């Protein structure tokens, strides 16, 4: 398949005040044309990968349902076959989309809905092998749909972090345990996923963000921004500047810089629409101190058992 184009340094930023469909579809179209004007989607199998972590503590933890729906409609209009998939921490993709209020609409549009249950072993550049969702590896075009969120382990999560959902369900908490200790390389291995995932684009939902804490339980922040790039590293840099969060304050972005990835230096980026300076905001609060990436062992066992019971249909 076509590998992710992390050499691109173009980021399309746009104001978007709310989730009303006509304006949102127009913003998606303008950003896409600015980032990938010559790429044809007709006949392609597109996988939309939103953040569907859980709806247990409110819907703000997930990518906004209307944003997912608009992305699906836009890609269907381009002649693509569309699937929506993720590997939630709790619940199923189907149940979370229902709670977001868009499950039936997606099905009526002919969109396939899937949980990432089948995985394939791939080798990361470091030699680490990891089970990645077959749907992510086999699609023609991977469309990353993250929501801007504060995060108690990563300070803020944007485009790069959302790809972690392509790792098969039970393997994600295991990564936290094995690679999240004091000497662990959790952030470095997560960034390595960019080397093995197929090409695509990120459409970032920054219209209503989550701040103060996260990835769940935070508070809404009216950021009013949407963003698009073929390179998630470049997009993360642009949003960190919009939010006023120092680049080195993000462990994931620091890992991108250690690898010298394209898009990790501010002077290298190109902004065909708005620039970060045009959209800079004040008042977005991130956690001042980060908690350990490695889960408490008791919590790890308890949550892993719960995930297994949900997957087997004993819990919802």
C-alpha positions in Angstrom: 0.0 0.0 0.0 1.0 3.7 -0.2 2.8 4.6 2.9 1.9 7.7 4.9 3.4 10.9 3.4 5.2 12.3 6.4 7.5 14.3 4.1 4.7 16.8 3.5 5.1 20.2 5.3 1.7 21.7 4.3 -0.9 22.3 7.0 -4.3 23.8 6.2 -5.8 25.7 9.1 -9.3 27.2 9.1 -11.7 28.9 11.5 -14.9 26.9 12.0 -17.3 28.2 14.6 -19.6 25.2 14.9 -20.6 21.8 13.5 -23.4 23.0 11.1 -23.1 20.7 8.1 -23.0 23.1 5.1 -20.2 25.2 6.6 -18.3 22.2 7.9 -18.4 20.4 4.5 -17.1 23.6 2.9 -14.2 23.8 5.4 -13.3 20.2 4.8 -13.3 20.8 1.0 -11.2 23.9 1.2 -8.6 22.3 3.5 -8.4 19.1 1.4 -7.9 21.0 -1.8 -5.2 23.1 -0.1 -3.3 20.0 1.1 -3.8 17.4 -1.6 -5.3 19.1 -4.7 -4.3 16.4 -7.2 -5.3 13.2 -5.3 -8.3 11.4 -6.6 -10.5 9.4 -4.2 -12.9 7.9 -6.7 -13.2 4.1 -6.2 -10.9 4.0 -3.1 -11.6 2.2 0.1 -11.5 4.9 2.8 -11.2 4.2 6.5 -12.3 7.0 8.9 -10.5 6.6 12.2 -12.1 8.9 14.8 -11.3 8.9 18.5 -14.0 6.7 20.1 -12.2 6.1 23.3 -15.3 5.7 25.5 -18.7 7.5 26.1 -18.8 6.5 29.8 -17.8 10.0 31.0 -19.6 12.0 28.4 -19.3 12.5 24.6 -16.6 15.2 24.7 -13.9 12.5 24.9 -14.8 11.3 21.4 -14.5 13.0 18.1 -17.8 15.0 17.6 -20.4 12.9 15.9 -21.3 15.7 13.4 -17.6 16.0 12.4 -17.5 12.2 11.7 -20.7 12.4 9.7 -19.5 15.4 7.7 -16.2 13.6 6.9 -18.2 10.5 5.8 -20.5 12.5 3.5 -17.6 14.4 2.0 -15.7 11.2 1.1 -18.8 9.5 -0.2 -19.4 12.5 -2.5 -15.8 12.0 -3.9 -16.8 8.4 -4.9 -15.1 6.5 -2.1 -16.4 3.5 -0.2 -16.3 4.5 3.5 -15.8 2.5 6.7 -15.7 4.0 10.2 -13.5 2.0 12.7 -11.7 2.2 16.0 -10.8 0.1 19.0 -12.5 1.8 22.0 -11.2 1.5 25.5 -14.7 0.6 26.6 -17.8 -0.2 24.6 -18.0 -1.0 20.9 -17.8 1.3 17.9 -21.4 0.6 17.1 -22.6 1.5 20.6 -20.5 4.7 20.8 -21.7 5.9 17.4 -25.3 5.3 18.6 -24.6 7.5 21.7 -23.1 10.1 19.4 -26.4 10.1 17.5 -25.0 9.1 14.1 -25.0 5.3 13.9 -28.3 5.0 12.0 -27.4 7.9 9.7 -24.0 6.3 8.8 -25.7 3.0 8.1 -28.4 4.6 5.9 -25.6 6.3 3.9 -24.0 2.9 3.2 -21.1 3.4 5.6 -19.6 0.2 7.1 -19.0 0.3 10.9 -16.3 -1.9 12.4 -14.3 -2.6 15.6 -10.6 -3.3 15.1 -10.6 -7.0 16.2 -8.5 -8.6 13.5 -4.8 -7.6 13.6 -1.6 -8.4 11.6 1.8 -8.4 13.1 4.1 -5.7 11.6 7.7 -4.7 12.5 8.4 -1.2 13.6 11.7 0.5 12.7 13.1 -0.4 16.2 12.4 -4.1 15.6 9.4 -4.2 17.9 6.5 -6.2 16.5 3.0 -5.0 17.1 -0.5 -6.1 16.1 -2.1 -3.5 13.9 -5.7 -3.5 12.7 -6.1 -5.3 9.4 -8.7 -2.6 8.3 -6.1 0.1 8.8 -3.4 -1.8 6.9 -5.7 -2.8 4.0 -7.5 0.5 3.3 -6.5 2.6 0.3 -6.7 5.8 2.3 -6.6 6.2 6.1 -8.4 9.3 7.3 -7.4 10.3 10.9 -10.2 12.2 12.8 -8.8 13.2 16.2 -10.3 15.7 18.6 -8.1 18.3 20.3 -7.8 17.2 23.9 -5.7 17.8 27.0 -4.2 14.6 28.3 -2.8 13.7 31.8 -0.1 11.5 30.3 0.8 13.3 27.1 -0.3 16.9 28.1 -2.2 17.3 24.8 -3.2 14.8 22.1 -3.7 15.7 18.5 -3.0 13.9 15.2 -0.1 11.5 16.1 -1.7 10.1 19.2 -4.9 9.2 17.5 -3.1 6.6 15.4 -2.6 4.5 18.5 -6.2 3.4 18.1 -5.0 1.3 15.1 -3.2 -1.0 17.5 -5.5 -3.9 18.4 -7.7 -3.6 21.5 -6.0 -5.5 24.3 -2.5 -4.6 23.0 -3.0 -0.9 23.8 -3.1 -1.3 27.6 -0.3 -3.9 27.3 1.9 -1.2 25.6 1.2 1.0 28.6 2.5 -1.7 30.9 5.5 -2.9 28.9 6.7 0.4 27.4 5.4 3.0 29.9 7.8 2.7 32.8 10.3 5.3 33.8 12.8 3.9 31.3 10.1 3.0 28.7 9.9 4.2 25.1 6.1 4.5 24.8 6.1 7.8 23.0 9.0 6.7 20.6 7.2 3.5 19.7 3.9 5.3 19.2 5.6 7.7 16.7 7.1 4.6 14.9 3.5 3.6 13.9 3.7 6.4 11.3 6.3 4.3 9.4 4.0 1.4 8.9 0.5 2.8 8.4 -0.9 3.6 4.9 -1.1 7.0 3.3 -4.0 9.3 4.0 -4.8 12.6 5.7 -5.7 14.0 9.1 -8.9 16.1 9.5 -8.7 17.5 13.0 -11.7 18.4 15.1 -10.7 21.5 17.0 -14.1 23.2 16.9 -14.9 22.3 20.5 -11.8 21.0 22.3 -11.4 19.3 25.7 -9.1 21.0 28.2 -7.9 21.0 31.8 -7.7 17.2 32.0 -8.2 14.2 29.6 -8.4 12.0 27.7 -11.8 11.8 29.4 -13.5 13.9 32.0 -12.2 17.3 30.8 -14.1 20.5 30.1 -15.2 21.9 26.7 -13.1 24.7 25.2 -14.5 26.7 22.2 -11.4 26.6 20.0 -13.2 27.1 16.7 -10.5 25.6 14.5 -10.3 22.7 12.0 -7.1 21.5 10.5 -5.9 19.2 7.7 -2.5 17.7 6.7 -1.0 14.6 5.1 1.7 14.8 7.8 0.4 14.4 11.4 3.7 15.7 12.8 3.4 19.0 11.0 -0.3 19.3 12.0 0.6 18.7 15.7 3.3 21.4 15.5 0.8 23.9 14.0 -1.9 23.1 16.7 0.6 23.4 19.6 1.4 26.9 18.3 -2.3 27.7 18.1 -2.8 26.5 21.6 0.3 28.2 23.0 1.7 24.9 24.3 5.5 24.7 24.1 6.7 22.1 21.7 8.9 20.3 24.2 6.0 20.2 26.7 4.5 17.4 24.5 6.3 14.0 25.0 5.0 12.8 21.6 6.2 15.9 19.7 9.6 15.6 21.5 9.8 12.0 20.2 9.0 13.3 16.7 11.9 15.8 17.0 14.3 13.1 18.3 13.7 11.2 15.1 14.1 14.3 13.0 10.8 13.9 11.3 9.7 16.3 8.6 7.3 18.9 10.0 9.0 19.0 13.4 10.6 22.5 12.8 8.3 25.6 12.7 10.2 27.3 9.9 9.7 24.3 7.6 5.9 24.5 7.5 3.7 26.0 4.8 0.2 27.4 5.5 -1.9 27.8 2.3 -4.9 29.1 4.3 -4.7 30.6 7.9 -1.5 30.6 9.9 -1.2 29.6 13.6 -0.7 33.3 14.4 -4.1 34.1 12.8 -5.8 31.5 15.1 -3.8 31.8 18.3 -6.0 31.4 21.4 -5.7 32.0 25.1 -7.1 30.1 28.0 -6.6 26.5 26.8 -5.4 24.7 30.0 -3.2 21.6 29.9 -2.2 19.5 32.9 0.9 21.1 34.5 2.2 17.7 35.8 2.0 14.4 33.9 1.1 11.1 35.5 2.8 7.8 34.7 2.1 6.2 31.3 2.4 2.8 33.0 -1.0 1.8 34.4 -1.4 0.6 38.0 -1.1 -3.2 37.8 -4.5 -3.7 39.6 -6.2 -1.2 37.3 -4.6 -2.9 34.3 -5.9 -6.4 35.2 -9.4 -5.0 36.1 -9.8 -3.0 32.9 -8.4 -5.8 30.7 -10.9 -8.2 32.2 -13.7 -5.7 31.5 -12.6 -5.2 27.9 -12.6 -9.0 27.4 -16.1 -9.3 28.8 -17.4 -6.5 26.6 -15.8 -8.1 23.6 -17.4 -11.5 24.4 -20.8 -9.8 24.8 -21.2 -10.2 28.6 -21.1 -6.5 29.2 -22.1 -3.4 27.2 
